[in-house]
Amino acid sequence: MELRLIGDPILRKRAKKVNNFDNIIKELTEEMFSTMYLYEGVGLAAPQIGVSLRLFIMDSREENGKKVVINPEIIEFLGEEVSEEEGCLSIPEIFEDVVRPEGVKVKYQDLEGKLIEEELHGYQARIFQHENDHLDGILFTDKLSLLKKTRIKKELNNLTQKGKKRSQELGSQVRS
C-alpha cells in the first residue's frame, strides 16, 4: 500500500460512510495494520492509503489500544485541553505540538458492524481525534498556530509538491 502525502487531494476530502462489513473491509484493515507497523505509526486512516472510506485503525500499544474504527463519531470532548507532540505518516519528519482535549466519548462500528460506545483518555484519545480528523479532510498541521506554520512552511511546501506529484502517479488507484 502506498501512503498518500500532504498535497494529495484525497487527504482533503470528507470520506464516505462504510455500509458493507464484508471480507473486503477485513482484508483492507489487515493491509492497513501491516502498512502502519511498517512505517512505525500508531494510527492510519483509509484516505491515507487512497481509500475514501470512514475507517481508521489505531494501536496505542496499551491494553485494549488496538482498534478498527468504522464510521466514528465524537459524542463529547472531555477534560482539559492538552498540548502534545504529533506527527503523521502523510506528513513525514514533521512533528509539532497540537492542543486537543484530553479525553473523548466516542461511538463507532467494529469489523462486524457492531456499535461500540466508549470513553478514551490520554494517548488513545489523541490518536482517535487525529485519525478522525483525517476522515474529514483535516490534517494536524491545520491546527497549528500561524507562527508554527510559518516556521515549517518550506518543509510543508516541499512535501506538498511531492504529495501532488505522487497523487498524479497513483491517481487511478483511488478507491471508495
C-alpha positions, 0 to 999 in steps of 0.5 A: 500500500502506498501512503498518500502525502500532504498535497494529495487531494484525497487527504482533503476530502470528507470520506464516505460512510462504510455500509458493507462489513464484508471480507473486503473491509477485513482484508483492507484493515489487515493491509492497513495494520501491516502498512502502519507497523511498517512505517512505525505509526500508531494510527492510519486512516483509509484516505491515507492509503487512497481509500475514501472510506470512514475507517481508521485503525489505531494501536496505542500499544496499551491494553485494549489500544488496538482498534478498527474504527468504522464510521466514528463519531465524537459524542463529547470532548472531555477534560482539559485541553492538552498540548502534545507532540504529533506527527503523521505518516502523510506528513513525514519528519514533521512533528509539532505540538497540537492542543486537543482535549484530553479525553473523548466519548466516542461511538463507532462500528467494529469489523462486524458492524457492531456499535461500540460506545466508549470513553478514551483518555490520554494517548488513545484519545489523541490518536482517535481525534487525529485519525478522525480528523483525517476522515474529514479532510483535516490534517494536524498541521491545520491546527497549528498556530500561524507562527508554527506554520510559518516556521515549517512552511518550506518543509510543508511546501516541499512535501506538498509538491511531492504529495501532488506529484505522487497523487498524479502517479497513483491517481487511478488507484483511488478507491471508495 
